[in-house]
Amino acid sequence: MTLFSGAVLYAVVWFLTLFVVLPIRLTTQGEMGNVVQGTPSSAPSDPQMRRRLGITSAVSLVIWAIIAAIILSGVVSVDDFDFIGRASRG
């Protein structure tokens, strides 16, 4: 795995993790009973984005390290997913 492909893998894992972390323990303005004029009632009352981004970065680093270790160890390769036989052609 090259440096660029490792960075791309981390970015993909980071965004997937972010979309999982965002709705966890979310309190909407409608639930709090304090809807700000011009916003929907489903808007978060206290988004805590700095905390959520920190959790996302930490969790995605662990997930990325596991995936990178599997790829670098050679347990899984492109040939394992090549059902048509295109990757084995030199």
mmCIF file of the C-alpha atoms, coordinates in Angstrom:
data_MODEL
# 
_entry.id   MODEL 
# 
loop_
_atom_site.group_PDB 
_atom_site.id 
_atom_site.type_symbol 
_atom_site.label_atom_id 
_atom_site.label_alt_id 
_atom_site.label_comp_id 
_atom_site.label_asym_id 
_atom_site.label_entity_id 
_atom_site.label_seq_id 
_atom_site.pdbx_PDB_ins_code 
_atom_site.Cartn_x 
_atom_site.Cartn_y 
_atom_site.Cartn_z 
_atom_site.occupancy 
_atom_site.B_iso_or_equiv 
_atom_site.pdbx_formal_charge 
_atom_site.auth_seq_id 
_atom_site.auth_comp_id 
_atom_site.auth_asym_id 
_atom_site.auth_atom_id 
_atom_site.pdbx_PDB_model_num 
ATOM 1  C CA . MET A 1 1  ? 0.000   0.000   0.000   1.00 0.00 ? 1  MET A CA 1 
ATOM 2  C CA . THR A 1 2  ? 1.426   3.364   -0.994  1.00 0.00 ? 2  THR A CA 1 
ATOM 3  C CA . LEU A 1 3  ? 1.283   6.502   1.118   1.00 0.00 ? 3  LEU A CA 1 
ATOM 4  C CA . PHE A 1 4  ? -1.438  7.978   -1.091  1.00 0.00 ? 4  PHE A CA 1 
ATOM 5  C CA . SER A 1 5  ? -3.623  4.866   -0.982  1.00 0.00 ? 5  SER A CA 1 
ATOM 6  C CA . GLY A 1 6  ? -3.217  4.745   2.798   1.00 0.00 ? 6  GLY A CA 1 
ATOM 7  C CA . ALA A 1 7  ? -4.377  8.369   3.050   1.00 0.00 ? 7  ALA A CA 1 
ATOM 8  C CA . VAL A 1 8  ? -7.356  7.684   0.786   1.00 0.00 ? 8  VAL A CA 1 
ATOM 9  C CA . LEU A 1 9  ? -8.269  4.619   2.849   1.00 0.00 ? 9  LEU A CA 1 
ATOM 10 C CA . TYR A 1 10 ? -8.084  6.704   6.037   1.00 0.00 ? 10 TYR A CA 1 
ATOM 11 C CA . ALA A 1 11 ? -10.297 9.418   4.503   1.00 0.00 ? 11 ALA A CA 1 
ATOM 12 C CA . VAL A 1 12 ? -12.931 6.876   3.481   1.00 0.00 ? 12 VAL A CA 1 
ATOM 13 C CA . VAL A 1 13 ? -12.885 5.206   6.903   1.00 0.00 ? 13 VAL A CA 1 
ATOM 14 C CA . TRP A 1 14 ? -12.988 8.627   8.623   1.00 0.00 ? 14 TRP A CA 1 
ATOM 15 C CA . PHE A 1 15 ? -16.076 9.824   6.746   1.00 0.00 ? 15 PHE A CA 1 
ATOM 16 C CA . LEU A 1 16 ? -17.896 6.517   7.222   1.00 0.00 ? 16 LEU A CA 1 
ATOM 17 C CA . THR A 1 17 ? -17.135 6.682   10.933  1.00 0.00 ? 17 THR A CA 1 
ATOM 18 C CA . LEU A 1 18 ? -18.290 10.313  11.080  1.00 0.00 ? 18 LEU A CA 1 
ATOM 19 C CA . PHE A 1 19 ? -21.677 9.399   9.626   1.00 0.00 ? 19 PHE A CA 1 
ATOM 20 C CA . VAL A 1 20 ? -22.036 6.706   12.284  1.00 0.00 ? 20 VAL A CA 1 
ATOM 21 C CA . VAL A 1 21 ? -20.936 8.981   15.160  1.00 0.00 ? 21 VAL A CA 1 
ATOM 22 C CA . LEU A 1 22 ? -23.023 12.058  14.260  1.00 0.00 ? 22 LEU A CA 1 
ATOM 23 C CA . PRO A 1 23 ? -26.460 10.788  15.338  1.00 0.00 ? 23 PRO A CA 1 
ATOM 24 C CA . ILE A 1 24 ? -25.258 9.142   18.568  1.00 0.00 ? 24 ILE A CA 1 
ATOM 25 C CA . ARG A 1 25 ? -26.699 10.884  21.662  1.00 0.00 ? 25 ARG A CA 1 
ATOM 26 C CA . LEU A 1 26 ? -28.085 13.703  19.521  1.00 0.00 ? 26 LEU A CA 1 
ATOM 27 C CA . THR A 1 27 ? -30.636 15.984  21.176  1.00 0.00 ? 27 THR A CA 1 
ATOM 28 C CA . THR A 1 28 ? -32.764 17.993  18.769  1.00 0.00 ? 28 THR A CA 1 
ATOM 29 C CA . GLN A 1 29 ? -34.200 21.450  19.334  1.00 0.00 ? 29 GLN A CA 1 
ATOM 30 C CA . GLY A 1 30 ? -37.685 19.927  19.157  1.00 0.00 ? 30 GLY A CA 1 
ATOM 31 C CA . GLU A 1 31 ? -36.875 17.514  22.003  1.00 0.00 ? 31 GLU A CA 1 
ATOM 32 C CA . MET A 1 32 ? -35.496 20.367  24.118  1.00 0.00 ? 32 MET A CA 1 
ATOM 33 C CA . GLY A 1 33 ? -38.534 22.552  23.368  1.00 0.00 ? 33 GLY A CA 1 
ATOM 34 C CA . ASN A 1 34 ? -36.350 25.472  22.268  1.00 0.00 ? 34 ASN A CA 1 
ATOM 35 C CA . VAL A 1 35 ? -36.614 25.778  18.469  1.00 0.00 ? 35 VAL A CA 1 
ATOM 36 C CA . VAL A 1 36 ? -34.659 28.734  17.108  1.00 0.00 ? 36 VAL A CA 1 
ATOM 37 C CA . GLN A 1 37 ? -36.604 30.826  14.589  1.00 0.00 ? 37 GLN A CA 1 
ATOM 38 C CA . GLY A 1 38 ? -35.713 29.825  11.007  1.00 0.00 ? 38 GLY A CA 1 
ATOM 39 C CA . THR A 1 39 ? -34.369 26.349  11.848  1.00 0.00 ? 39 THR A CA 1 
ATOM 40 C CA . PRO A 1 40 ? -36.143 22.995  11.685  1.00 0.00 ? 40 PRO A CA 1 
ATOM 41 C CA . SER A 1 41 ? -37.108 21.297  14.907  1.00 0.00 ? 41 SER A CA 1 
ATOM 42 C CA . SER A 1 42 ? -34.818 18.393  13.977  1.00 0.00 ? 42 SER A CA 1 
ATOM 43 C CA . ALA A 1 43 ? -31.703 20.609  14.151  1.00 0.00 ? 43 ALA A CA 1 
ATOM 44 C CA . PRO A 1 44 ? -29.331 19.688  17.009  1.00 0.00 ? 44 PRO A CA 1 
ATOM 45 C CA . SER A 1 45 ? -29.581 21.830  20.116  1.00 0.00 ? 45 SER A CA 1 
ATOM 46 C CA . ASP A 1 46 ? -25.924 21.316  21.076  1.00 0.00 ? 46 ASP A CA 1 
ATOM 47 C CA . PRO A 1 47 ? -23.963 19.612  18.254  1.00 0.00 ? 47 PRO A CA 1 
ATOM 48 C CA . GLN A 1 48 ? -20.638 19.227  20.179  1.00 0.00 ? 48 GLN A CA 1 
ATOM 49 C CA . MET A 1 49 ? -18.770 18.961  16.879  1.00 0.00 ? 49 MET A CA 1 
ATOM 50 C CA . ARG A 1 50 ? -15.271 19.210  18.373  1.00 0.00 ? 50 ARG A CA 1 
ATOM 51 C CA . ARG A 1 51 ? -15.966 16.217  20.604  1.00 0.00 ? 51 ARG A CA 1 
ATOM 52 C CA . ARG A 1 52 ? -17.598 14.237  17.783  1.00 0.00 ? 52 ARG A CA 1 
ATOM 53 C CA . LEU A 1 53 ? -14.692 14.930  15.409  1.00 0.00 ? 53 LEU A CA 1 
ATOM 54 C CA . GLY A 1 54 ? -12.217 13.793  18.067  1.00 0.00 ? 54 GLY A CA 1 
ATOM 55 C CA . ILE A 1 55 ? -14.110 10.558  18.651  1.00 0.00 ? 55 ILE A CA 1 
ATOM 56 C CA . THR A 1 56 ? -14.348 10.038  14.892  1.00 0.00 ? 56 THR A CA 1 
ATOM 57 C CA . SER A 1 57 ? -10.604 10.534  14.432  1.00 0.00 ? 57 SER A CA 1 
ATOM 58 C CA . ALA A 1 58 ? -9.684  8.148   17.248  1.00 0.00 ? 58 ALA A CA 1 
ATOM 59 C CA . VAL A 1 59 ? -12.066 5.375   16.205  1.00 0.00 ? 59 VAL A CA 1 
ATOM 60 C CA . SER A 1 60 ? -11.218 5.670   12.519  1.00 0.00 ? 60 SER A CA 1 
ATOM 61 C CA . LEU A 1 61 ? -7.485  5.489   13.285  1.00 0.00 ? 61 LEU A CA 1 
ATOM 62 C CA . VAL A 1 62 ? -8.017  2.145   15.020  1.00 0.00 ? 62 VAL A CA 1 
ATOM 63 C CA . ILE A 1 63 ? -10.203 0.828   12.188  1.00 0.00 ? 63 ILE A CA 1 
ATOM 64 C CA . TRP A 1 64 ? -7.710  2.084   9.576   1.00 0.00 ? 64 TRP A CA 1 
ATOM 65 C CA . ALA A 1 65 ? -4.796  0.428   11.383  1.00 0.00 ? 65 ALA A CA 1 
ATOM 66 C CA . ILE A 1 66 ? -6.612  -2.917  11.401  1.00 0.00 ? 66 ILE A CA 1 
ATOM 67 C CA . ILE A 1 67 ? -7.496  -2.689  7.701   1.00 0.00 ? 67 ILE A CA 1 
ATOM 68 C CA . ALA A 1 68 ? -3.980  -1.516  6.765   1.00 0.00 ? 68 ALA A CA 1 
ATOM 69 C CA . ALA A 1 69 ? -2.426  -4.390  8.736   1.00 0.00 ? 69 ALA A CA 1 
ATOM 70 C CA . ILE A 1 70 ? -4.617  -6.890  6.906   1.00 0.00 ? 70 ILE A CA 1 
ATOM 71 C CA . ILE A 1 71 ? -3.719  -5.405  3.526   1.00 0.00 ? 71 ILE A CA 1 
ATOM 72 C CA . LEU A 1 72 ? 0.019   -5.141  4.254   1.00 0.00 ? 72 LEU A CA 1 
ATOM 73 C CA . SER A 1 73 ? 0.214   -8.658  5.684   1.00 0.00 ? 73 SER A CA 1 
ATOM 74 C CA . GLY A 1 74 ? -0.988  -10.117 2.392   1.00 0.00 ? 74 GLY A CA 1 
ATOM 75 C CA . VAL A 1 75 ? -3.851  -12.060 3.952   1.00 0.00 ? 75 VAL A CA 1 
ATOM 76 C CA . VAL A 1 76 ? -6.189  -10.316 1.510   1.00 0.00 ? 76 VAL A CA 1 
ATOM 77 C CA . SER A 1 77 ? -5.079  -9.279  -1.959  1.00 0.00 ? 77 SER A CA 1 
ATOM 78 C CA . VAL A 1 78 ? -6.681  -8.001  -5.151  1.00 0.00 ? 78 VAL A CA 1 
ATOM 79 C CA . ASP A 1 79 ? -6.672  -11.526 -6.560  1.00 0.00 ? 79 ASP A CA 1 
ATOM 80 C CA . ASP A 1 80 ? -9.079  -12.599 -3.797  1.00 0.00 ? 80 ASP A CA 1 
ATOM 81 C CA . PHE A 1 81 ? -11.701 -10.204 -5.192  1.00 0.00 ? 81 PHE A CA 1 
ATOM 82 C CA . ASP A 1 82 ? -10.887 -10.606 -8.876  1.00 0.00 ? 82 ASP A CA 1 
ATOM 83 C CA . PHE A 1 83 ? -13.785 -12.730 -10.079 1.00 0.00 ? 83 PHE A CA 1 
ATOM 84 C CA . ILE A 1 84 ? -13.307 -11.885 -13.758 1.00 0.00 ? 84 ILE A CA 1 
ATOM 85 C CA . GLY A 1 85 ? -9.560  -12.516 -13.916 1.00 0.00 ? 85 GLY A CA 1 
ATOM 86 C CA . ARG A 1 86 ? -8.433  -9.072  -15.022 1.00 0.00 ? 86 ARG A CA 1 
ATOM 87 C CA . ALA A 1 87 ? -5.913  -8.403  -12.226 1.00 0.00 ? 87 ALA A CA 1 
ATOM 88 C CA . SER A 1 88 ? -3.820  -11.502 -12.903 1.00 0.00 ? 88 SER A CA 1 
ATOM 89 C CA . ARG A 1 89 ? -3.081  -10.438 -16.472 1.00 0.00 ? 89 ARG A CA 1 
ATOM 90 C CA . GLY A 1 90 ? 0.421   -9.019  -16.564 1.00 0.00 ? 90 GLY A CA 1 
# 
